[in-house]
Amino acid sequence: MSTSTRTLARLSARYALYGVLGSWLVATTLSQDPTRKFDKIRKWDPTGSLIPDWRFFAPRPGMHDYHLLIRDELPEGEVTPWKEYCQVEERKWQHFFWYPGRRAEKVVTDAVSGLIQMQPDLKDRKEDVQVSVPYLTLLNYATHQVPHHPEAKRVQFLIATSAGYDETEEPMMLFLSNPHPLA
């Protein structure tokens, strides 16, 4: 094989590789469209292993913030005021490298989201909600990770939603747990 033939073969292989990688980039970029106009591309990759499905913009962006509020019940039936726990910490530049508190935030946020998503299906069966993983996660957090009044006998949690910085919309209660005994 002559030198010019080898050079031509390498050049052809290089351009073929550029074509394959370029096509893959275009298919990946087009398949991220939030309106899903280009989902026909996915028929070539039904498992999603070659064309990733990352959306640059969420299909339904979050419009509200969830809040976890907790209160204690005292021996005479009095209750302490609601107090918000697990507020999302304002991000700092150091969090790009080190942010161990994000794990606890994420667990509580995911549990709240899970509980809210399953609530419409279980509206009349509150006892079924109480044995779900999201509910038990939040109850565990409310029972063991939060400081309680010294005389507290039971704990209760509430999930509320607000519009974040938009103060024209009133906060709304989404879920109220039953009071649970503190061990």
Salt bridges, closest charged atoms under 4 A:
ASP39 OD2 - ARG36 NH1 3.67
ASP39 OD1 - ARG42 NE 3.90
ASP53 OD1 - ARG42 NH2 3.37
ASP53 OD1 - ARG55 NE 3.14
ASP72 OD1 - HIS148 ND1 2.70
GLU73 OE1 - ARG154 NH2 2.93
GLU84 OE2 - HIS67 ND1 2.65
GLU89 OE2 - LYS92 NZ 3.35
GLU89 OE2 - HIS95 NE2 3.55
GLU105 OE1 - ARG91 NH2 3.47
GLU105 OE1 - ARG102 NH1 3.32
ASP110 OD1 - LYS106 NZ 2.91
ASP128 OD2 - ARG125 NE 2.67
GLU169 OE2 - HIS64 NE2 2.88
